[in-house]
Amino acid sequence: MITLHAVWHLAAFAIGAAMGSFAALTIVRVPEDQSIVHPPSHCPVCHTPLTWRDNIPIVSWLVLGARCRTCQTPISPLYPLVELLMGLLGWLLWARFVPTPADMDVQHLTAWAGYLLFTWMLVVAAYTDLRARIIPDFTSIGAVPVGVGLAVLLGALGYDGWLDIGWRASVAGAAVAGGFLLVTALLWDLVFGKLGLALGDVKLVAMIGAFVGLLPGALFVLLAASLTGSALGIVMVLVRRRSSYLPFAPALAFGGIAYVLWGEPLVRALLPGLALYL
């Protein structure tokens, strides 16, 4: 059983990397208003469909020398980087949700799969916001029912591990966190004539709240994202000698992933007053 558990660590990385391949495709196609399902993976220049050997996450990019086998067009490093990121996240999430061989049951495996999907959506939202100032609805407001459904499913399975928040906390996280930011943005618009926060960010916060709950989850993510965004803003001012727009989705994604992976120790160390909600 221990050997099987060790093999699954590698499998978790491979599954994450495969999801990263699809994430990279999504990141490229969504800003171009292209389908993420059809046509299958192909070279964007010569349009040659990729065979299985040219579509192995990370490995194919290295073997091909970062060039299309047919026309030798350079392949963007975005693909292996996102694949590697998702592979590492798949492995880290496995260590978080399935830490021992005894935890290899349907409850813990479902939690791992559900929160791997959550991180996939955060990675896609962060990259598309960086590249094109777009946060796809299927990674934000459209995924709120997925977060609530995951809470319901884990409760029905009797899961009692990390992030067994229950459906009530899931609904509250989506409604209160997203609703609070929406009201704040609308009030800012009323007073200053412009939205203080993009509506895409509001919808993304609602999705995060559905997966991590309101307290301490969504609150921690918002605080972490605000601090991260402020720090990056200061760095940009120091480097460029002027302020510039920074998309908020990457900071929210960072906060959400950090909470899922290390929420308990971070909350106890940084927000001890909220530790009782863990």
Secondary structure, DSSP 8 states (H G I E B T S, - for coil): -HHHHHHHHHHHHHHHHHHHHHHHHHHHHGGGT--SSSS-SB-TTT--B--GGG-STTHHHHHTTTB-TTT--B--THHHHHHHHHHHHHHHHHHHH--SGGG-SHHHHHHHHHHHHHHHHHHHHHHHHHHHS---GGGTGGGHHHHHHHHHHHHHHT--STT--HHHHHHHIIIIIHHHHHHHHHHHHHHHSS-SS-HHHHHHHHHHHHHH-IIIIIHHHHHHHHHHHHHHHHHHHHHHSS-----SHHHHHHHHHHHHHHHHHHHHHH-GGGGGG-
